[in-house]
Every structure is written in C-alpha cells, then in structure tokens.
C-alpha cells in the first residue's frame, strides 16, 4: 500500500495508548518542522513533525488548494516519508469521479478531509472523516527515541479493499470505486468507503 508496511487491519482506530501531554512546541516556518517535548510517564520525550505547504502539491485543483490555504493547512508527513505524501487522488464518491483526500494540520489539530469533484464550481467544501490532536499521533520509530508522526492516508482500489476482506464470511463484493485507506504506520489500517450518501468504515479481516 504505497510504502505502508506491517499493517494490522482493523475495523476501528484509536489513539496510541500513551498518556501524552504537550509541554513545549516550537515551529520553524522556514524548515516547516515542528519540534517539542512530550511528557510521557513523567519523562520528557522529544518529537519532530515535518510539514509541507499546500504549494508542494501542484496537482491539487486550484479550488481545493484555495480551501486548504484558507484553513491555514499544512500537510504533515509521516516519519517514513521519502516523497510528499498525505495528499491523495482517487474516485472516492463514485466510480470515475475525481476526488481528493488530504491530511490538514492547523492550530495543532489534524483533520482528514475529502473533497468531492472539487475542481468544479461550488464543490470546494470538504467532508471531515477524522480529527485528532497532532501530538496524539506520534510514536517512536528509531534508536534515537525521537517521536515521529504516524498518520498516513492512501487511495485504496476496489481490488485492494476486496483482498483485505478475504476470510470474512460472507465475503463482501468488491466496491465499484476507491476507498480512503487511513493508517497508523506499522500498526493498522481502516478503510472509509462512501456508499448510499454516507461514509462507512469497512469491516476487515484481522
């Protein structure tokens, strides 16, 4: 799944079971990085979150980019990112539609936004599938002990969704359009599917 590894598939998603409390944050606008310390079990633990501006994603339709900029969004990058990520294109509304899903970080909160056909007039208002405090989506990932951002999104094709539903009884038929894969890196992924004019979280095989 686009560089995501070692997922455990689940039907629900939660914040990591860490009692995190932010005690300092500093943002470098030049580096587009946020560094700080979290208090975990009484110990200060450093973190680093890298952000990219909306302009780093030139394929975004102007209407979508405008809404993101109006919201003050930057795009948080996972600790494993090697290229710009967390802005994805797919057919999320229906087969053949041209839609976008974006992780928007603004004022310390990250939101998973979906824009349906947002290149067209009057369709620039996104749906919000999930929100979380940015510092609640951190985890250790290398010997340094510095925490990194662990929330990633991708477009999941109908075939990919059907594959991860193997073993369910009865196994659902594959959808006819893409889903939004919503992942905690190296832990689990859930799938949001737009169906019958509403978003559904798909049942997955553990």
C-alpha positions in Angstrom: 0.0 0.0 0.0 2.2 2.8 -1.3 5.1 2.3 1.1 2.9 1.5 4.2 4.3 -1.7 5.9 3.2 -4.3 8.5 -0.4 -3.2 8.8 -2.8 -4.8 11.1 -6.2 -4.5 9.6 -9.0 -3.4 12.0 -12.5 -2.0 11.9 -11.9 0.7 14.4 -9.0 3.1 15.0 -7.7 4.7 18.2 -5.1 6.9 19.5 -1.9 5.2 20.7 -2.3 4.2 24.4 0.2 6.8 25.6 -0.8 9.4 28.1 0.7 12.2 26.1 0.7 15.8 27.3 2.5 18.5 25.4 4.8 20.7 27.4 6.5 22.6 24.7 6.2 23.3 20.9 8.3 25.3 18.6 7.5 25.7 14.9 10.1 26.6 12.3 8.3 28.2 9.3 11.5 28.0 7.3 12.1 24.3 7.8 8.3 23.6 8.0 9.1 21.4 11.0 7.7 21.3 14.5 9.9 20.2 17.4 9.0 19.9 21.0 8.8 17.7 24.1 6.0 15.5 25.4 5.7 14.3 29.0 5.3 10.5 28.9 5.3 8.6 32.2 6.9 11.6 33.8 9.8 11.8 31.3 10.3 14.5 28.6 10.5 12.9 25.2 11.4 14.8 22.1 9.3 14.8 18.9 9.7 16.0 15.3 6.9 16.5 12.8 7.7 17.7 9.3 5.1 19.7 7.3 4.8 20.7 3.7 2.9 23.7 2.4 0.0 23.2 0.1 2.1 24.5 -2.7 4.2 21.3 -2.6 1.3 19.5 -4.2 0.8 21.3 -7.6 -1.6 18.6 -8.9 -4.3 19.8 -6.5 -7.1 21.6 -8.2 -7.0 25.3 -7.5 -10.3 25.2 -5.7 -9.0 22.6 -3.3 -5.7 24.4 -2.7 -7.6 27.6 -2.1 -9.8 26.0 0.6 -6.7 24.4 2.3 -4.9 27.7 2.3 -7.9 29.5 3.7 -8.0 26.9 6.5 -4.3 27.5 7.3 -3.4 23.9 6.4 0.0 22.4 6.1 0.4 18.8 5.3 2.1 16.6 8.0 4.5 13.9 6.8 4.9 10.5 8.4 8.3 9.7 9.8 8.9 7.2 6.9 8.1 9.7 4.1 10.6 9.8 1.3 8.4 12.0 -1.0 5.4 14.3 -0.5 2.5 12.3 0.9 -0.8 12.6 2.7 -2.5 14.2 -0.3 -4.1 11.5 -2.5 -6.3 11.5 -5.6 -9.0 8.8 -6.2 -12.6 8.1 -7.1 -14.0 8.3 -3.6 -17.5 9.5 -4.3 -18.4 7.0 -7.1 -16.7 5.1 -10.0 -15.0 7.6 -12.3 -15.2 10.6 -10.0 -12.2 12.8 -9.5 -11.7 13.4 -5.8 -9.0 14.3 -3.2 -8.2 13.3 0.3 -5.9 15.4 2.4 -4.5 15.5 5.9 -4.7 19.1 7.0 -2.7 20.3 10.1 -3.9 23.6 11.5 -3.6 25.0 15.0 -2.3 21.7 16.5 -5.2 19.6 15.1 -5.0 17.3 12.1 -8.2 16.6 10.0 -8.8 14.0 7.3 -10.6 16.0 4.6 -12.2 14.7 1.4 -13.1 16.9 -1.5 -15.7 15.5 -4.0 -15.2 16.8 -7.5 -13.7 19.9 -6.0 -12.3 21.2 -9.3 -15.9 22.1 -10.2 -17.7 25.3 -9.1 -19.4 25.2 -5.7 -17.9 21.9 -4.7 -14.9 23.0 -2.6 -16.4 22.2 0.8 -14.7 19.1 2.2 -16.1 16.3 4.3 -14.3 15.6 7.6 -13.7 11.9 8.2 -11.5 12.1 11.3 -9.7 14.6 13.5 -7.0 14.3 16.2 -4.5 16.4 18.1 -1.3 16.3 16.1 0.7 15.3 19.2 -1.6 12.3 19.8 -0.4 10.7 16.5 3.3 10.2 17.4 5.4 7.1 18.1 9.0 6.1 18.5 10.4 4.6 15.3 14.2 4.5 15.5 17.0 4.2 18.1 17.1 8.0 18.7 13.9 7.8 20.6 12.6 10.9 18.9 8.9 10.5 18.2 7.5 10.9 14.7 4.2 11.4 13.0 2.4 8.1 12.3 -0.8 9.0 10.4 -0.9 8.3 6.7 -3.5 8.1 4.0 -3.7 6.4 0.6 -6.3 5.7 -2.0 -7.4 2.0 -1.9 -8.6 0.5 -5.1 -11.7 -1.9 -5.1 -9.3 -4.8 -5.6 -7.2 -3.8 -2.6 -10.2 -3.5 -0.4 -11.5 -6.9 -1.6 -8.2 -8.5 -0.9 -8.1 -7.4 2.7 -11.6 -8.6 3.2 -10.6 -12.2 2.4 -11.6 -14.5 5.2 -14.8 -12.7 6.1 -17.9 -14.8 6.0 -19.7 -13.9 3.9 -17.0 -12.0 2.0 -18.4 -8.7 0.7 -18.4 -8.0 -3.0 -15.7 -5.5 -4.0 -16.8 -1.9 -4.2 -17.1 -0.2 -7.5 -14.9 2.8 -6.5 -12.0 3.7 -4.3 -11.9 3.9 -0.5 -9.7 6.1 1.7 -7.1 4.0 3.5 -6.5 5.6 6.9 -3.4 4.2 8.6 -1.3 4.2 11.7 2.1 3.3 10.4 3.2 -0.3 11.2 0.1 -0.9 13.2 -3.3 -0.9 11.4 -5.4 0.5 8.6 -9.1 1.2 8.3 -11.0 1.9 5.1 -13.6 4.6 4.7 -16.0 4.0 1.8 -18.6 6.4 0.6 -21.8 4.5 0.0 -25.5 5.4 0.0 -24.7 9.1 0.5 -22.7 8.4 3.7 -19.2 7.4 4.8 -18.9 3.9 6.1 -16.0 2.2 7.9 -15.5 -1.2 6.3 -15.3 -4.4 8.2 -11.9 -6.0 7.7 -10.3 -9.4 8.4 -7.9 -9.1 11.4 
